[in-house]
C-alpha cells in the first residue's frame, strides 16, 4: 500500500513534533484490497489547535469533532484527533466527543471492521477488530455491538449494503440480523443522506442490491417495501442518471422528487423511464427527440440498448426539432397565436417521417394544402 507523498508529509510533521499519526478508514481498506483510494484521512493524537499551528494552511472543517483540513500544494486531507464519542442524540452526530491519546479507542467508535484499520508512516498496520480477516472472508461486520452502532447512526445500515455492493462482499449474519431489527430507525434519516447511499449503490457493480435495501425495510420512508428483482440494472451503463431511470422504470411507484436529486437528473430519469420501450423504431426515437430533447432521448435509448440507433439519427442531420425545421413562425403571417405553433408542430411531425421534405418551399406547400383541407 503506497501512501501519497503529501500524506506522508503530514504524517511526518506530526510525528516529528511528538504526536502519533496514521492514515485510517476507507483508504486503508482500499489499499489492502489493491483498490485506488479516493480520500485519505489522517488520525492523530495531536489536538486540533496544535494541528492548525503545525501547518501553514488549514481549514477548521469540523473542529468541534476534532477535524481540521490540512491544505498542501499537492492536495488536502482531513486530520482528526483520536477521540471517543458520546451519545448520538440526533441519530447522526455524537452530542459530545472526548479527545484521547489512544488509537484503539478511536478505532472502536467506527462502523465496520474493514473501516477500522490504520497504518502509520512505516507501513505498520493497526487492526484491533479483525478487519484483515473480514477482508479475506469478504464480509461486512460491525465493530462491537451492531445494534448500538446502528442506533447511533441509522445511515450505517444503508452503508453496510452500499459497501457490500461496491466491494462485492456479503453482510455478516449478526450484522444483517441487527439491520432487520433496527431498520425502522431509517425513517428519521434525511432524504439527502438516503439518496447519497442509494446512488452510490446504483452506480456500483451491483446496483441490484438496492433491492436488498428495500427488502430489509431501509427505504420505507420512500414508500418502498417488499421483494423486487432489480437485476436488470446491472445491464445498464453506470451513469447515475441512467441507473436512476432504470430504477424508476422497475419501481414506477418511486417518486424521485422525494430524494432531492438535482432537477436535471430527476426530470431526465423520470421522463426517460416513462418513455421506455423494449425496442425503439427510428421514428419513435425521432419523435422522442422532438418531444423531450436529446438528454431524455439519450437516457431512454440507453435503457433500451438503442444508443447506436440514436447516434445514427443524430449524425444523419435529419430534422428532429423545430430549431432545424426549414420554416419558422415568421413564414406564416396569416396565422395567429396558437395556430402558428400548431402548424409548426404539424410540419415537424411530417418531417420526422419524411426527412427529405425538410425544404422551405416544400413545407410551405404542405402547409397551404393543410390549411385548405382544414
N, C-alpha and C positions, 0 to 999 in steps of 0.2 A: 504494500500500500504506500503510494507516494503522496506525501503531504506537500501542497504547493509552497513555493518559496516564500511568498508573502505571509502565509500562515506560520511557516517555520520562524519567520522573523518575529511575529507576535509572541509565539511560544518562547523564543529565545530571550526576548526583552523581559518577559515576566519572570522567567527562571533566573535570569541574571540579577534581578532585584530581589531574589529570595522567595518567589512565590511559585508553588507547584501549578502547572498548567498542562492542558491536554486538549486534543480535539475530541468531540463527543457526539453521540447520537447517530443520526442517519448517515453522516459522511463516513463514519467508521464502519457501519453496517454495509454500505455500498462498496467501500474499499475492499472489505473482506470478501465480498461477493464478486469482485472484479468489475463492478459497475462504475460508471463515471458519476462522481458526487457532484450535485448541483450547488449545494451550500455547505460551507464549512463553519461549524460552531465551535467556539473555544470556551472551556470551563476552567476556572482558576480560583485559587484561594485568595487572590487579591480582591479587595473591596472596590466597589465601583468608583469611588473618588480617587483611589490610587491608580486604577486603570486610566482614568482621564488625565492624570498627571504624567503618566509614563509615555503617553503617545501624543504627538503634536496635534492631530486632528481626530476628534471623536464626536459622536452624536449620542445624547442620552435617550436612546430609543425606549428603554423600559427600566429606567433606573430604580424605580420603586421595587422592582423584582430582581434587581441586580444586573441588568443588561445594559451594556454600553457597546455601540457600534464603533469599531476602530476603522478609520479610513486611511489606507495607504495608496500610493500611486498605482500599485498592481491590482488592488481590489479591496473589498471590505469584508469584515467578519464581525459577527456578534460575539462579544466576550461577556460571559455571565459568571458571577461569583457562585461558588459552591453554596447550595442552600438546601434547607428543608422547607416544606410547605405546610401552612396551617390549614384550617378548614376552608373548603371551596364553597363559600356561602352562596355564590351566584351560579354554581354549576359550571363554572368556566375558569375563574381565576381564584387563587388562594387569597383569603382575606388578609393573610399575614405571611411573610416569609422570614426565615431566620438564617442568616449567613453562617457558614460553617467552614472549618478548615479541612473537613474530611470528604474526599471524593466519593467514598462509598455511600455516605448519606445523600449526596446529590444524585447518584445513580439510582438510589432506592425510590425516588419520587417519580421516576419516569414510567411511561406507559407499558411498553413491551420489552421483553428481554433483549430482542435483537436491536433495540434502540437504546439500550442501557449499557453500552460499552464505550470505553475511552482509550485513547492512545497518546503517549507522550512523544516528545521530540525525538527520542531514540528508538521509537518503534515499539516500546513496551506496551502490551495490551492489558487493560484492566477490565476484567469480566467477572463481576461478582454474582451474577444471577443466571448464569448458564446461557448467555446469548450465543456463544460459538456453537454449543451443542444444538441449539434450536435452529441456527443457520444450517447446520449439517442435516438436521432432520426436516428442514424446510417447513417450520411451523411458527405461527404467531401465538405467543403466550404472554399473559400479563406478568408484570413484576409484582410479586406479592399477591394480595387478595384481589381477585378480579372484580368482585362486587364493589370493593372500596374504590378501585381505580375508575370504574365506570360511574359511580355515584359522584366522584369528584368532578368529572367532566364527561358527560354523555357522548360527546363527539368521538371519544376514543373507540366507541363501538363501531361507528362508521369507518374510522381509521383502520380498525382491525380488518374489516372486509376490503377496504381500499388497498392496504398493504398486501393482503393475500392475492389480490388481483394483479398488482404491479410486480410483485416478486414471484408470483406463481407458487405461493405457499398455501398450506392448509391452516385452519384455525384450531388450536389445541382444544381438546374436548371440554375441559373445565372452563376455559375462557369462553368457548362457544355457549356453554350452558349458562354462564353468567350474563352473556349478551341477551339470551332469551328472557332471563329474569328481569333484566334492567332495561329492556327495550322501551317501555313507556316513558322513561326519562328523556328520550329524544324529542318528545312533544315540546319541551322547553327550549330546544335549540333554535337559533335564528335561521331564517331561510337562507341567508348568505353562507353560513357555515355548512349547512346541509348541501347546498349547491356545489360548493368547492370540492367536497369529498365525492359527491356523485360524479362530477365532471372528471375528476382525476381517475375515477374508476372507469368511466365511459371511455376515456382516452387511453386506457391500459391495454395490454394484450388480452385481457379477459373482461371485456365490458359486460358480458352476460352476468357477472356477479352483482350487478345492480339488482338482479332478480333475487339474490340471496339477501340483500339489504331489505327488500320488500318482504320476503318470506319470514325474516327474523322480526319483523314489526318495526323496523327502524325508520320507515318512511310513511308511517300512518298520518303524520302531520300533513303530508301531501295528498292524502286520500287514497293511498296505495296499500293494498294488502293482498294476501293470498299467494298462490304459486303461479309464476309466469315463466314461460320459456323465452328467454331473450338471446338465444344462441345466434340468431340471425345478425346480431350486432357485430359479431366477430368478422363477418364478411365485408363490412363497410370500411371505407377509408378512415384513418384515425383522426381526422379533423373534428374539433369539438362540435361545430355546427351540424355536421353530417351525423355524428353519433346522437346528438340531441334530437335531430329529425327522425332518426331511426327509432329512438326510444319513444317519441311521440306517436309514431306510426303503430308501434306494437302496444302502446298503452294510451289509446286515444282519450281516456278519461283524465290523463295528466294535464294539469293547467300549468304551462311553463312560466306564466307570469308570476306564479307563487314563488318561484325560485330567484327572482330578481336578476335574471340574466340581462346582459346588455340588450338594448332594444333591437339591434340588427340581428343578433343570434336568435332571440325569441321569435321575431316575426319570420325570419327566413326559415327556421326549423319548423315552425307551426304550418306555414303555407306549403312548404315542401312536403311535409307529411300528409297534408290534405290532398295534394296533387299527385301523390304516389300512384303509380301503376306498375304492375308486374313487368310489363313491357311497354315501351313507348314507340309509337309510329313517328315518322318525321314530322307529319302535320301536327300531331299532338304536342310535340316539343316546341314547334314553332308557335303554336297558339299559347303555350305556357310562357314562352319568352315574351310574346306580345302583351299578355295579360299581367304577368308578375315581374318581369325583368330577368336579367341574367343570373343574379345571385340565387334566386329561388329555383329557377330552371336548372342551374348547375347542381344545386343540392339535391333536387328531386331526381335528376339524371344519375347522380352518384348512388342514390338509394336503389335505383332500378338497374344499375350496371349499364346505363345508356350514355356514359360520358363520351365515348368515341363518336356516337351519333350527334351529340350536341356540338362537339368540336367541329364535326364536318359541316353542320349547319352554320355555325359562326364563321368558319373560314370560307364558306361559299360566297359570301357577300350578299346573299338573298335578304330582302327586306323582312325584318321581323319586329319593327316598331314604327311608330308614327314619325320618329326622327329621320328615318331613312325612306319614308314614303315619298314618292316623286311629286306629290302635291301637298299643299297645306291650306290652312283656313282662308288665307287671302285669295285663293283660287276660286272661292265660292261666294262672291259678293251678294248674290241674291238670297243666300240662306241666312238665318238669324239664330243667335243663341245656341241652344242645344242641337239645332239642326246641323250646324257645322260639325260638331263633334260626332254626331251620329253618322254623318256622311263619311267622314274620315275613317271612322271605325269600320264602316261597311266596306270601304275600299281596302283597308288593311286586311280584313278577313279574306277578301278576294285574292289579294296579292300573296297571302300565305299559301293558298292553294295553287296560284298561278304566278310564280315569281317572274316569269317573262313579261307579265303585263305591268310591271312597275316602271311605267313610262308616262310622262305628264299628259301627253295628248291622248294616249290610250285610256288613262284613268278619267280624264275629263269626259271622254266619250261614254265610258261606262257610267259615270255619274249622271250625265244627261239622260241616258237611257233609263236609269233607275228613277229619276225624277218624273219622267213621262209615265212609267209604269205605276208609280205611287199615285 
